[in-house]
Amino acid sequence: MMCAHTILEISKHAHELLKACLPIISGLIFFGTQEEDENINKMWKETWDDLLPNSTNGIKLYFEQINTLLSQSLNSQSWNIRKQAAVSYSLIATTLSNFFFLFLFLFFLFFFLSKGNKIIEFIDKTEEDRKVLENYSGPIISQLCEILTGRVWKGKELLLQSLCDVAITSKNSVDPKPIFDVILFLIFFFFFHFSYSFHFKFFRLFGEK
């Protein structure tokens, strides 16, 4: 909590100074936004929003730094740290994929018969955002698969969700077979450890591929 509070205060009173340090601390701030503790989470989110108002652009700009920290966190001895890293990857995948917003955008453009070139521009931007994750998706997916085949621990299902989210967003650049092998293994051996929502994620992944 002290770390989150300190960085938030620096952001308020030395904004430009902290902004210059974003290549170093962006990963930590983003990781903190997925903290389970509500008060700590709020401070990290306030700092992130203050320094990087556009979350998508912030993730794209500092993805390499964020990914480095999350990759290290997935190997942590703490299950909570691993869960937080998995949730962070899910957020990145869903933010960069823009599935929901793409659907709404296309719906309203079609409904009002707006200019077709705007649709193309938005689709191009969405694909560009997805490629940010796709460039790193191979190592991320391999690491998640490796961890998922180990022992069961509380919150491990979040890694399965993260795997599905990353794979779906990076569907154009990943080999689905290793992912399906891991998920089938989990479904078969640990069926009752995962809720139906994660079984749905699994079938959604099959549908996407």
Secondary structure, DSSP 8 states (H G I E B T S, - for coil): -HHHHHHHHHHHHSHHHHHHTHHHHHHHHHHHTT-SSHHHHHHHHHHHHHH-SSHHHHHHHTHHHHHHHHHHHHT-S-HHHHHHHHHHHHHHHHHHH-HHHHHHHHHHHHHTT--HHHHHHHHHHHHHHHHHHHTTHHHHHHHHHHHHTS---TTTHHHHHHHHHHHHHTTTTS-HHHHHHHHHHHHHHSGGGS-HHHHHHHHHHHHH-
